Amino acid sequence: MNKEKAQILYEKGNAYRREQRWGDALNAYSEAVKLDPDSPARHAYEMLVQIMEYRCKDYYNP
């Protein structure tokens, strides 16, 4: 059950990312990883954080 829910959250995160809803994507990926530590959401989360740190420095360092 948790793996199925984690997969749904991972897919939601991907949809949010495509819509450039960065915060929602990060939250969905994070929840997916909590449910299933082996979820591909872990890699997606880490990649999105790296992209945000590179492209949106002011977002993390006001």
PDB file of N, CA, C and O in Angstrom:
ATOM      1  N   MET A   1       0.819  -1.206   0.000  1.00  0.00           N
ATOM      2  CA  MET A   1       0.000   0.000   0.000  1.00  0.00           C
ATOM      3  C   MET A   1       0.858   1.263   0.000  1.00  0.00           C
ATOM      4  O   MET A   1       0.598   2.195  -0.761  1.00  0.00           O
ATOM      5  N   ASN A   2       1.883   1.290   0.858  1.00  0.00           N
ATOM      6  CA  ASN A   2       2.729   2.476   0.912  1.00  0.00           C
ATOM      7  C   ASN A   2       3.472   2.708  -0.399  1.00  0.00           C
ATOM      8  O   ASN A   2       3.641   3.848  -0.831  1.00  0.00           O
ATOM      9  N   LYS A   3       3.917   1.620  -1.030  1.00  0.00           N
ATOM     10  CA  LYS A   3       4.636   1.771  -2.294  1.00  0.00           C
ATOM     11  C   LYS A   3       3.713   2.335  -3.377  1.00  0.00           C
ATOM     12  O   LYS A   3       4.140   3.136  -4.209  1.00  0.00           O
ATOM     13  N   GLU A   4       2.465   1.917  -3.361  1.00  0.00           N
ATOM     14  CA  GLU A   4       1.504   2.423  -4.339  1.00  0.00           C
ATOM     15  C   GLU A   4       1.240   3.906  -4.112  1.00  0.00           C
ATOM     16  O   GLU A   4       1.201   4.688  -5.061  1.00  0.00           O
ATOM     17  N   LYS A   5       1.060   4.288  -2.854  1.00  0.00           N
ATOM     18  CA  LYS A   5       0.826   5.698  -2.546  1.00  0.00           C
ATOM     19  C   LYS A   5       2.069   6.533  -2.873  1.00  0.00           C
ATOM     20  O   LYS A   5       1.963   7.656  -3.367  1.00  0.00           O
ATOM     21  N   ALA A   6       3.237   5.972  -2.593  1.00  0.00           N
ATOM     22  CA  ALA A   6       4.484   6.669  -2.913  1.00  0.00           C
ATOM     23  C   ALA A   6       4.604   6.879  -4.415  1.00  0.00           C
ATOM     24  O   ALA A   6       5.056   7.936  -4.855  1.00  0.00           O
ATOM     25  N   GLN A   7       4.209   5.895  -5.207  1.00  0.00           N
ATOM     26  CA  GLN A   7       4.266   6.017  -6.661  1.00  0.00           C
ATOM     27  C   GLN A   7       3.318   7.123  -7.146  1.00  0.00           C
ATOM     28  O   GLN A   7       3.660   7.893  -8.043  1.00  0.00           O
ATOM     29  N   ILE A   8       2.140   7.190  -6.553  1.00  0.00           N
ATOM     30  CA  ILE A   8       1.179   8.236  -6.920  1.00  0.00           C
ATOM     31  C   ILE A   8       1.738   9.611  -6.580  1.00  0.00           C
ATOM     32  O   ILE A   8       1.624  10.545  -7.373  1.00  0.00           O
ATOM     33  N   LEU A   9       2.343   9.735  -5.399  1.00  0.00           N
ATOM     34  CA  LEU A   9       2.935  11.021  -5.008  1.00  0.00           C
ATOM     35  C   LEU A   9       4.103  11.392  -5.921  1.00  0.00           C
ATOM     36  O   LEU A   9       4.283  12.562  -6.257  1.00  0.00           O
ATOM     37  N   TYR A  10       4.886  10.407  -6.318  1.00  0.00           N
ATOM     38  CA  TYR A  10       5.991  10.647  -7.249  1.00  0.00           C
ATOM     39  C   TYR A  10       5.460  11.181  -8.579  1.00  0.00           C
ATOM     40  O   TYR A  10       6.006  12.135  -9.134  1.00  0.00           O
ATOM     41  N   GLU A  11       4.414  10.576  -9.077  1.00  0.00           N
ATOM     42  CA  GLU A  11       3.814  11.030 -10.336  1.00  0.00           C
ATOM     43  C   GLU A  11       3.199  12.424 -10.195  1.00  0.00           C
ATOM     44  O   GLU A  11       3.270  13.234 -11.120  1.00  0.00           O
ATOM     45  N   LYS A  12       2.595  12.701  -9.034  1.00  0.00           N
ATOM     46  CA  LYS A  12       2.073  14.054  -8.785  1.00  0.00           C
ATOM     47  C   LYS A  12       3.227  15.056  -8.785  1.00  0.00           C
ATOM     48  O   LYS A  12       3.122  16.143  -9.354  1.00  0.00           O
ATOM     49  N   GLY A  13       4.325  14.673  -8.138  1.00  0.00           N
ATOM     50  CA  GLY A  13       5.499  15.543  -8.106  1.00  0.00           C
ATOM     51  C   GLY A  13       5.995  15.847  -9.506  1.00  0.00           C
ATOM     52  O   GLY A  13       6.366  16.983  -9.803  1.00  0.00           O
ATOM     53  N   ASN A  14       6.003  14.846 -10.362  1.00  0.00           N
ATOM     54  CA  ASN A  14       6.420  15.064 -11.750  1.00  0.00           C
ATOM     55  C   ASN A  14       5.476  16.027 -12.468  1.00  0.00           C
ATOM     56  O   ASN A  14       5.919  16.887 -13.229  1.00  0.00           O
ATOM     57  N   ALA A  15       4.175  15.878 -12.223  1.00  0.00           N
ATOM     58  CA  ALA A  15       3.198  16.773 -12.851  1.00  0.00           C
ATOM     59  C   ALA A  15       3.396  18.200 -12.347  1.00  0.00           C
ATOM     60  O   ALA A  15       3.370  19.148 -13.132  1.00  0.00           O
ATOM     61  N   TYR A  16       3.594  18.349 -11.048  1.00  0.00           N
ATOM     62  CA  TYR A  16       3.840  19.691 -10.488  1.00  0.00           C
ATOM     63  C   TYR A  16       5.114  20.289 -11.071  1.00  0.00           C
ATOM     64  O   TYR A  16       5.157  21.477 -11.388  1.00  0.00           O
ATOM     65  N   ARG A  17       6.138  19.477 -11.212  1.00  0.00           N
ATOM     66  CA  ARG A  17       7.407  19.979 -11.763  1.00  0.00           C
ATOM     67  C   ARG A  17       7.208  20.488 -13.179  1.00  0.00           C
ATOM     68  O   ARG A  17       7.728  21.544 -13.539  1.00  0.00           O
ATOM     69  N   ARG A  18       6.456  19.744 -13.987  1.00  0.00           N
ATOM     70  CA  ARG A  18       6.184  20.184 -15.369  1.00  0.00           C
ATOM     71  C   ARG A  18       5.406  21.490 -15.399  1.00  0.00           C
ATOM     72  O   ARG A  18       5.546  22.281 -16.332  1.00  0.00           O
ATOM     73  N   GLU A  19       4.584  21.716 -14.375  1.00  0.00           N
ATOM     74  CA  GLU A  19       3.813  22.959 -14.278  1.00  0.00           C
ATOM     75  C   GLU A  19       4.602  24.074 -13.592  1.00  0.00           C
ATOM     76  O   GLU A  19       4.082  25.172 -13.390  1.00  0.00           O
ATOM     77  N   GLN A  20       5.845  23.795 -13.238  1.00  0.00           N
ATOM     78  CA  GLN A  20       6.749  24.714 -12.551  1.00  0.00           C
ATOM     79  C   GLN A  20       6.214  25.118 -11.178  1.00  0.00           C
ATOM     80  O   GLN A  20       6.421  26.243 -10.722  1.00  0.00           O
ATOM     81  N   ARG A  21       5.531  24.193 -10.538  1.00  0.00           N
ATOM     82  CA  ARG A  21       5.058  24.383  -9.164  1.00  0.00           C
ATOM     83  C   ARG A  21       6.074  23.704  -8.257  1.00  0.00           C
ATOM     84  O   ARG A  21       5.839  22.618  -7.725  1.00  0.00           O
ATOM     85  N   TRP A  22       7.221  24.382  -8.095  1.00  0.00           N
ATOM     86  CA  TRP A  22       8.381  23.788  -7.451  1.00  0.00           C
ATOM     87  C   TRP A  22       8.111  23.332  -6.024  1.00  0.00           C
ATOM     88  O   TRP A  22       8.476  22.216  -5.655  1.00  0.00           O
ATOM     89  N   GLY A  23       7.486  24.163  -5.228  1.00  0.00           N
ATOM     90  CA  GLY A  23       7.210  23.807  -3.838  1.00  0.00           C
ATOM     91  C   GLY A  23       6.315  22.588  -3.727  1.00  0.00           C
ATOM     92  O   GLY A  23       6.568  21.695  -2.918  1.00  0.00           O
ATOM     93  N   ASP A  24       5.272  22.549  -4.539  1.00  0.00           N
ATOM     94  CA  ASP A  24       4.372  21.393  -4.529  1.00  0.00           C
ATOM     95  C   ASP A  24       5.102  20.129  -4.963  1.00  0.00           C
ATOM     96  O   ASP A  24       4.879  19.055  -4.405  1.00  0.00           O
ATOM     97  N   ALA A  25       5.969  20.257  -5.953  1.00  0.00           N
ATOM     98  CA  ALA A  25       6.734  19.103  -6.424  1.00  0.00           C
ATOM     99  C   ALA A  25       7.652  18.590  -5.320  1.00  0.00           C
ATOM    100  O   ALA A  25       7.708  17.385  -5.073  1.00  0.00           O
ATOM    101  N   LEU A  26       8.364  19.481  -4.663  1.00  0.00           N
ATOM    102  CA  LEU A  26       9.260  19.071  -3.581  1.00  0.00           C
ATOM    103  C   LEU A  26       8.484  18.394  -2.459  1.00  0.00           C
ATOM    104  O   LEU A  26       8.935  17.388  -1.910  1.00  0.00           O
ATOM    105  N   ASN A  27       7.325  18.935  -2.117  1.00  0.00           N
ATOM    106  CA  ASN A  27       6.512  18.338  -1.050  1.00  0.00           C
ATOM    107  C   ASN A  27       6.030  16.946  -1.439  1.00  0.00           C
ATOM    108  O   ASN A  27       6.071  16.027  -0.622  1.00  0.00           O
ATOM    109  N   ALA A  28       5.579  16.783  -2.663  1.00  0.00           N
ATOM    110  CA  ALA A  28       5.097  15.478  -3.116  1.00  0.00           C
ATOM    111  C   ALA A  28       6.239  14.454  -3.115  1.00  0.00           C
ATOM    112  O   ALA A  28       6.064  13.326  -2.655  1.00  0.00           O
ATOM    113  N   TYR A  29       7.398  14.851  -3.629  1.00  0.00           N
ATOM    114  CA  TYR A  29       8.549  13.946  -3.634  1.00  0.00           C
ATOM    115  C   TYR A  29       8.947  13.572  -2.205  1.00  0.00           C
ATOM    116  O   TYR A  29       9.240  12.410  -1.923  1.00  0.00           O
ATOM    117  N   SER A  30       8.957  14.547  -1.316  1.00  0.00           N
ATOM    118  CA  SER A  30       9.335  14.302   0.067  1.00  0.00           C
ATOM    119  C   SER A  30       8.386  13.308   0.737  1.00  0.00           C
ATOM    120  O   SER A  30       8.831  12.398   1.436  1.00  0.00           O
ATOM    121  N   GLU A  31       7.103  13.479   0.527  1.00  0.00           N
ATOM    122  CA  GLU A  31       6.125  12.560   1.105  1.00  0.00           C
ATOM    123  C   GLU A  31       6.294  11.155   0.526  1.00  0.00           C
ATOM    124  O   GLU A  31       6.159  10.164   1.243  1.00  0.00           O
ATOM    125  N   ALA A  32       6.587  11.075  -0.761  1.00  0.00           N
ATOM    126  CA  ALA A  32       6.795   9.769  -1.396  1.00  0.00           C
ATOM    127  C   ALA A  32       7.989   9.051  -0.775  1.00  0.00           C
ATOM    128  O   ALA A  32       7.934   7.844  -0.535  1.00  0.00           O
ATOM    129  N   VAL A  33       9.055   9.779  -0.517  1.00  0.00           N
ATOM    130  CA  VAL A  33      10.261   9.183   0.070  1.00  0.00           C
ATOM    131  C   VAL A  33       9.988   8.719   1.499  1.00  0.00           C
ATOM    132  O   VAL A  33      10.529   7.701   1.930  1.00  0.00           O
ATOM    133  N   LYS A  34       9.158   9.450   2.235  1.00  0.00           N
ATOM    134  CA  LYS A  34       8.816   9.025   3.591  1.00  0.00           C
ATOM    135  C   LYS A  34       8.087   7.681   3.566  1.00  0.00           C
ATOM    136  O   LYS A  34       8.295   6.835   4.435  1.00  0.00           O
ATOM    137  N   LEU A  35       7.239   7.498   2.571  1.00  0.00           N
ATOM    138  CA  LEU A  35       6.478   6.254   2.471  1.00  0.00           C
ATOM    139  C   LEU A  35       7.310   5.099   1.919  1.00  0.00           C
ATOM    140  O   LEU A  35       7.135   3.948   2.317  1.00  0.00           O
ATOM    141  N   ASP A  36       8.215   5.425   1.000  1.00  0.00           N
ATOM    142  CA  ASP A  36       9.042   4.394   0.360  1.00  0.00           C
ATOM    143  C   ASP A  36      10.430   4.970   0.103  1.00  0.00           C
ATOM    144  O   ASP A  36      10.642   5.653  -0.899  1.00  0.00           O
ATOM    145  N   PRO A  37      11.378   4.698   1.003  1.00  0.00           N
ATOM    146  CA  PRO A  37      12.728   5.250   0.851  1.00  0.00           C
ATOM    147  C   PRO A  37      13.427   4.861  -0.459  1.00  0.00           C
ATOM    148  O   PRO A  37      14.369   5.532  -0.879  1.00  0.00           O
ATOM    149  N   ASP A  38      12.975   3.794  -1.097  1.00  0.00           N
ATOM    150  CA  ASP A  38      13.584   3.360  -2.354  1.00  0.00           C
ATOM    151  C   ASP A  38      12.874   3.933  -3.578  1.00  0.00           C
ATOM    152  O   ASP A  38      13.188   3.565  -4.710  1.00  0.00           O
ATOM    153  N   SER A  39      11.932   4.819  -3.355  1.00  0.00           N
ATOM    154  CA  SER A  39      11.163   5.417  -4.450  1.00  0.00           C
ATOM    155  C   SER A  39      12.067   6.253  -5.353  1.00  0.00           C
ATOM    156  O   SER A  39      13.036   6.843  -4.876  1.00  0.00           O
ATOM    157  N   PRO A  40      11.766   6.311  -6.644  1.00  0.00           N
ATOM    158  CA  PRO A  40      12.524   7.198  -7.535  1.00  0.00           C
ATOM    159  C   PRO A  40      12.335   8.675  -7.177  1.00  0.00           C
ATOM    160  O   PRO A  40      13.034   9.544  -7.698  1.00  0.00           O
ATOM    161  N   ALA A  41      11.390   8.942  -6.291  1.00  0.00           N
ATOM    162  CA  ALA A  41      11.167  10.319  -5.842  1.00  0.00           C
ATOM    163  C   ALA A  41      12.395  10.865  -5.116  1.00  0.00           C
ATOM    164  O   ALA A  41      12.628  12.074  -5.122  1.00  0.00           O
ATOM    165  N   ARG A  42      13.175   9.993  -4.496  1.00  0.00           N
ATOM    166  CA  ARG A  42      14.388  10.451  -3.799  1.00  0.00           C
ATOM    167  C   ARG A  42      15.333  11.139  -4.781  1.00  0.00           C
ATOM    168  O   ARG A  42      15.834  12.231  -4.514  1.00  0.00           O
ATOM    169  N   HIS A  43      15.566  10.499  -5.899  1.00  0.00           N
ATOM    170  CA  HIS A  43      16.455  11.070  -6.915  1.00  0.00           C
ATOM    171  C   HIS A  43      15.844  12.344  -7.508  1.00  0.00           C
ATOM    172  O   HIS A  43      16.545  13.335  -7.716  1.00  0.00           O
ATOM    173  N   ALA A  44      14.552  12.313  -7.775  1.00  0.00           N
ATOM    174  CA  ALA A  44      13.868  13.483  -8.341  1.00  0.00           C
ATOM    175  C   ALA A  44      13.947  14.661  -7.376  1.00  0.00           C
ATOM    176  O   ALA A  44      14.186  15.793  -7.796  1.00  0.00           O
ATOM    177  N   TYR A  45      13.748  14.398  -6.085  1.00  0.00           N
ATOM    178  CA  TYR A  45      13.828  15.444  -5.066  1.00  0.00           C
ATOM    179  C   TYR A  45      15.224  16.067  -5.049  1.00  0.00           C
ATOM    180  O   TYR A  45      15.375  17.288  -5.080  1.00  0.00           O
ATOM    181  N   GLU A  46      16.232  15.208  -5.000  1.00  0.00           N
ATOM    182  CA  GLU A  46      17.611  15.703  -4.951  1.00  0.00           C
ATOM    183  C   GLU A  46      17.959  16.520  -6.192  1.00  0.00           C
ATOM    184  O   GLU A  46      18.608  17.562  -6.091  1.00  0.00           O
ATOM    185  N   MET A  47      17.530  16.053  -7.350  1.00  0.00           N
ATOM    186  CA  MET A  47      17.809  16.794  -8.589  1.00  0.00           C
ATOM    187  C   MET A  47      17.111  18.149  -8.592  1.00  0.00           C
ATOM    188  O   MET A  47      17.702  19.154  -8.988  1.00  0.00           O
ATOM    189  N   LEU A  48      15.854  18.178  -8.150  1.00  0.00           N
ATOM    190  CA  LEU A  48      15.115  19.439  -8.150  1.00  0.00           C
ATOM    191  C   LEU A  48      15.726  20.434  -7.170  1.00  0.00           C
ATOM    192  O   LEU A  48      15.785  21.630  -7.455  1.00  0.00           O
ATOM    193  N   VAL A  49      16.176  19.950  -6.026  1.00  0.00           N
ATOM    194  CA  VAL A  49      16.838  20.837  -5.064  1.00  0.00           C
ATOM    195  C   VAL A  49      18.105  21.421  -5.693  1.00  0.00           C
ATOM    196  O   VAL A  49      18.356  22.619  -5.563  1.00  0.00           O
ATOM    197  N   GLN A  50      18.896  20.604  -6.364  1.00  0.00           N
ATOM    198  CA  GLN A  50      20.116  21.102  -7.012  1.00  0.00           C
ATOM    199  C   GLN A  50      19.791  22.142  -8.081  1.00  0.00           C
ATOM    200  O   GLN A  50      20.471  23.162  -8.190  1.00  0.00           O
ATOM    201  N   ILE A  51      18.763  21.880  -8.857  1.00  0.00           N
ATOM    202  CA  ILE A  51      18.366  22.833  -9.893  1.00  0.00           C
ATOM    203  C   ILE A  51      17.925  24.146  -9.264  1.00  0.00           C
ATOM    204  O   ILE A  51      18.309  25.220  -9.725  1.00  0.00           O
ATOM    205  N   MET A  52      17.123  24.060  -8.214  1.00  0.00           N
ATOM    206  CA  MET A  52      16.634  25.277  -7.555  1.00  0.00           C
ATOM    207  C   MET A  52      17.785  26.053  -6.921  1.00  0.00           C
ATOM    208  O   MET A  52      17.812  27.281  -6.987  1.00  0.00           O
ATOM    209  N   GLU A  53      18.726  25.354  -6.312  1.00  0.00           N
ATOM    210  CA  GLU A  53      19.875  26.035  -5.710  1.00  0.00           C
ATOM    211  C   GLU A  53      20.700  26.748  -6.764  1.00  0.00           C
ATOM    212  O   GLU A  53      21.236  27.826  -6.503  1.00  0.00           O
ATOM    213  N   TYR A  54      20.811  26.171  -7.942  1.00  0.00           N
ATOM    214  CA  TYR A  54      21.601  26.767  -9.020  1.00  0.00           C
ATOM    215  C   TYR A  54      20.854  27.919  -9.691  1.00  0.00           C
ATOM    216  O   TYR A  54      21.418  28.993  -9.902  1.00  0.00           O
ATOM    217  N   ARG A  55      19.599  27.690 -10.020  1.00  0.00           N
ATOM    218  CA  ARG A  55      18.849  28.678 -10.813  1.00  0.00           C
ATOM    219  C   ARG A  55      18.194  29.754  -9.979  1.00  0.00           C
ATOM    220  O   ARG A  55      18.014  30.871 -10.464  1.00  0.00           O
ATOM    221  N   CYS A  56      17.835  29.464  -8.756  1.00  0.00           N
ATOM    222  CA  CYS A  56      17.065  30.396  -7.927  1.00  0.00           C
ATOM    223  C   CYS A  56      17.793  30.655  -6.623  1.00  0.00           C
ATOM    224  O   CYS A  56      17.277  30.350  -5.548  1.00  0.00           O
ATOM    225  N   LYS A  57      18.972  31.207  -6.709  1.00  0.00           N
ATOM    226  CA  LYS A  57      19.780  31.414  -5.507  1.00  0.00           C
ATOM    227  C   LYS A  57      19.072  32.300  -4.499  1.00  0.00           C
ATOM    228  O   LYS A  57      19.202  32.085  -3.294  1.00  0.00           O
ATOM    229  N   ASP A  58      18.330  33.285  -4.963  1.00  0.00           N
ATOM    230  CA  ASP A  58      17.620  34.179  -4.052  1.00  0.00           C
ATOM    231  C   ASP A  58      16.485  33.464  -3.323  1.00  0.00           C
ATOM    232  O   ASP A  58      16.083  33.882  -2.237  1.00  0.00           O
ATOM    233  N   TYR A  59      15.975  32.401  -3.910  1.00  0.00           N
ATOM    234  CA  TYR A  59      14.913  31.626  -3.292  1.00  0.00           C
ATOM    235  C   TYR A  59      15.402  30.977  -2.002  1.00  0.00           C
ATOM    236  O   TYR A  59      14.656  30.869  -1.028  1.00  0.00           O
ATOM    237  N   TYR A  60      16.667  30.544  -2.006  1.00  0.00           N
ATOM    238  CA  TYR A  60      17.238  29.906  -0.833  1.00  0.00           C
ATOM    239  C   TYR A  60      18.038  30.860   0.035  1.00  0.00           C
ATOM    240  O   TYR A  60      18.240  30.587   1.218  1.00  0.00           O
ATOM    241  N   ASN A  61      18.494  31.959  -0.516  1.00  0.00           N
ATOM    242  CA  ASN A  61      19.312  32.928   0.224  1.00  0.00           C
ATOM    243  C   ASN A  61      18.740  34.334   0.064  1.00  0.00           C
ATOM    244  O   ASN A  61      19.245  35.131  -0.727  1.00  0.00           O
ATOM    245  N   PRO A  62      17.696  34.628   0.812  1.00  0.00           N
ATOM    246  CA  PRO A  62      17.060  35.959   0.648  1.00  0.00           C
ATOM    247  C   PRO A  62      17.949  37.094   1.083  1.00  0.00           C
ATOM    248  O   PRO A  62      17.551  38.256   1.003  1.00  0.00           O
TER     249      PRO A  62
END
